[in-house]
Amino acid sequence: MGDNDIKRVSRLTAIIAQLQVKRLVTATQLSATFGVSLRTIYRDIRALEDAGIPILMIEGKGYSLMEGYKLPPVMFTEDEANALITAEQLASGNADQSFAAAMLSAVNKIKAVLRSSVKDKAELLSGRIAVSPIRMRADTSHSLTLIQQALTDFRVLNLRYRSPDKEEETARSVEPFALYYCLDESWALIAYCRLRKDFRMFKLDRILHLETTHLEFSPHQITLKQYLSEKAKKFRHP
């Protein structure tokens, strides 16, 4: 499961919790609570309905859970808990600090629902896993989680980007398309650049400034697999 999937699962679970606590919740309230667009909330509600969660839509008032429905507690096996603890430690050395912080927060929430016996073993394992400092990169980024949200909300990003030789800075407006984890353990954003009128790859550690705009764009028809295949052809046939 990718970090973006973890964020969405966490949000979906939190939406159900909100519906259990309150008799009625509006899409606007959920949008403000989780800092996402109304369109994202509508997609989340549909996903929960498709998963069998009995959500009622009361016209002009909001959403409500069917009377008597309760979400069963999430249970993890010892192997699953150990996998999560290992992922937490690996994330701590990630080149993007926003991702590392989000992953730590997600794992801490998961730890909270572990059985006592599993929780004790998870804490023991957590203190017995270390990441080599050689793996740590000098250059870090802090924008991965913001980019993920813009990508799933189809929002244009404005960024100031530094060239590889560090001699030129350019302002770009881009339509985020995908994220790519590079061999040097850094993240890159694949986006349609409105300045160059083509897809470009932007290393996150070269982004000097980033902001999300209110401009929305239509989803691109090309898939990530197709994009990577075209890139591979160019490398084979210069």
C-alpha positions in Angstrom: 0.0 0.0 0.0 1.4 3.4 -1.0 1.5 6.4 1.3 -1.3 8.0 -0.6 -3.5 4.9 -0.1 -2.7 5.0 3.6 -3.9 8.7 3.8 -7.1 7.8 2.0 -7.8 4.7 4.2 -7.2 6.9 7.3 -9.6 9.5 6.0 -12.3 7.0 5.1 -12.1 5.5 8.5 -12.2 9.0 10.1 -15.3 9.9 8.0 -17.1 6.8 9.4 -16.1 7.8 12.9 -17.5 11.3 12.2 -20.8 9.7 11.1 -20.9 7.5 14.2 -20.4 10.5 16.5 -22.8 12.9 14.8 -26.3 12.2 13.7 -25.8 14.4 10.6 -22.7 15.5 8.8 -22.5 17.7 5.7 -20.1 17.3 2.8 -18.9 20.9 3.5 -18.1 20.0 7.1 -16.2 16.9 6.0 -14.3 18.9 3.4 -13.2 21.5 6.0 -12.3 18.8 8.6 -10.0 16.9 6.3 -8.8 19.8 4.1 -9.9 18.2 0.8 -12.3 19.3 -1.9 -16.0 18.6 -2.0 -15.4 16.4 -5.0 -13.0 14.3 -3.0 -15.6 13.9 -0.2 -18.2 12.8 -2.8 -15.8 10.2 -4.1 -15.1 9.0 -0.6 -18.8 8.7 0.2 -19.3 6.6 -3.0 -16.3 4.4 -2.1 -17.8 3.7 1.4 -21.2 3.0 -0.1 -19.6 0.6 -2.6 -17.8 -1.1 0.4 -21.2 -1.8 2.0 -21.3 1.0 4.5 -25.0 2.0 4.9 -24.8 5.8 4.5 -28.0 7.7 4.1 -28.2 11.0 2.3 -30.9 13.2 3.7 -31.8 15.9 1.1 -30.7 19.4 2.1 -29.3 18.2 5.5 -26.3 15.9 5.0 -25.2 12.3 5.5 -26.1 9.9 8.3 -25.3 6.2 9.1 -28.2 3.8 9.1 -29.6 3.4 12.7 -27.8 0.7 14.6 -24.8 0.3 12.4 -21.4 0.2 14.1 -17.9 -0.2 12.5 -16.2 -3.2 14.0 -12.8 -2.6 15.5 -9.8 -3.0 13.2 -7.7 -6.0 14.2 -4.2 -6.8 13.0 -2.2 -10.0 13.2 1.3 -10.0 14.7 2.9 -10.3 11.2 0.8 -7.3 9.9 1.8 -5.2 13.0 5.5 -6.1 12.4 5.2 -5.1 8.7 3.8 -1.7 9.8 6.5 -1.1 12.3 9.2 -1.9 9.7 7.5 0.5 7.2 7.5 3.2 9.9 11.3 2.9 10.4 12.0 2.9 6.7 9.7 6.0 6.3 11.8 7.9 8.9 14.7 8.0 6.5 12.6 9.0 3.5 13.9 12.0 1.4 10.6 13.8 1.9 9.9 14.9 5.4 6.2 15.5 4.9 5.8 11.9 3.9 7.8 10.7 6.9 5.6 12.7 9.2 2.3 11.5 7.6 3.5 7.9 7.8 4.5 8.2 11.4 1.0 9.7 12.2 -0.8 6.9 10.4 1.2 4.1 12.1 0.7 5.7 15.5 -3.1 5.6 14.9 -2.8 1.9 13.9 -0.7 1.1 17.0 -3.5 2.5 19.1 -5.9 -0.3 18.0 -3.5 -3.2 18.5 -4.1 -5.8 21.1 -2.0 -5.4 24.2 0.1 -8.5 23.5 0.8 -7.4 19.9 1.4 -3.8 21.0 4.1 -4.9 23.4 5.9 -6.9 20.7 5.5 -4.1 18.2 7.2 -1.7 20.6 10.1 -4.2 21.2 10.5 -4.6 17.4 10.4 -0.8 16.9 13.5 -0.4 19.1 15.4 -3.1 17.2 15.2 -1.7 13.7 17.6 1.0 12.4 18.1 2.6 9.1 21.7 3.1 8.0 22.7 6.8 8.1 24.5 6.3 4.7 21.0 5.9 3.2 20.0 9.4 4.3 20.2 12.0 1.6 21.6 15.4 2.1 18.9 17.0 0.0 15.4 16.7 1.3 11.9 17.8 0.2 8.8 18.8 2.2 6.1 18.9 -0.4 5.1 15.3 -1.2 1.9 15.2 0.8 0.8 18.6 -0.6 1.4 17.3 -4.2 -0.5 14.1 -3.5 -3.5 16.1 -2.5 -3.3 18.3 -5.5 -2.9 15.2 -7.7 -6.0 13.5 -6.4 -8.0 16.8 -6.4 -6.9 17.7 -10.0 -5.6 21.1 -8.9 -3.0 23.1 -10.7 0.3 23.7 -8.8 2.5 26.8 -9.1 6.1 26.2 -8.4 9.5 27.7 -8.6 12.0 25.2 -9.9 15.8 25.1 -9.8 17.7 23.6 -12.8 20.0 20.6 -12.2 23.1 22.8 -12.5 21.6 25.2 -9.9 22.1 28.2 -12.3 18.6 28.8 -13.4 15.2 29.2 -11.6 11.9 29.1 -13.5 8.3 29.7 -12.5 6.0 26.9 -13.7 2.3 26.1 -13.5 1.8 22.4 -13.7 -0.9 19.8 -13.7 0.2 17.0 -11.4 -0.1 13.6 -13.0 2.0 11.0 -11.1 4.8 10.5 -8.6 8.0 8.7 -9.3 10.5 7.2 -6.8 14.0 7.6 -8.3 17.0 5.3 -7.9 18.8 7.9 -5.8 15.9 7.6 -3.2 14.4 10.9 -4.1 10.8 11.7 -5.3 9.9 13.3 -8.6 6.7 14.8 -9.8 5.5 13.9 -13.3 3.3 16.8 -14.5 2.0 18.5 -17.5 3.9 21.8 -17.7 1.8 24.6 -19.1 5.0 26.6 -19.9 6.6 23.8 -22.0 3.2 22.4 -23.1 4.3 18.9 -22.5 4.9 16.4 -19.6 8.0 17.0 -17.5 9.6 15.4 -14.5 10.4 17.7 -11.5 12.6 16.5 -8.7 11.0 17.5 -5.4 14.3 18.5 -3.9 14.7 21.1 -6.6 11.4 22.7 -6.0 12.1 25.9 -4.1 8.5 27.0 -3.6 5.2 25.3 -4.1 1.6 26.4 -3.8 -1.8 24.9 -4.7 -4.1 27.0 -6.8 -7.9 26.9 -7.0 -7.7 26.1 -10.7 -8.9 22.6 -11.6 -7.9 20.6 -14.7 -9.4 17.7 -16.5 -7.8 14.3 -15.8 -5.3 13.3 -18.5 -6.3 10.4 -20.6 -2.8 8.8 -20.7 -2.0 6.2 -18.0 1.2 6.2 -16.0 2.1 2.8 -17.6 1.7 4.4 -21.0 3.8 7.5 -20.0 6.7 5.3 -18.7 6.6 3.1 -21.8 6.9 6.2 -24.0 9.8 7.5 -21.9 11.6 4.1 -22.2 11.2 4.1 -26.0 12.9 7.5 -26.1 15.8 6.2 -24.1 16.2 3.2 -26.3 15.9 5.3 -29.5 17.5 8.7 -29.0 
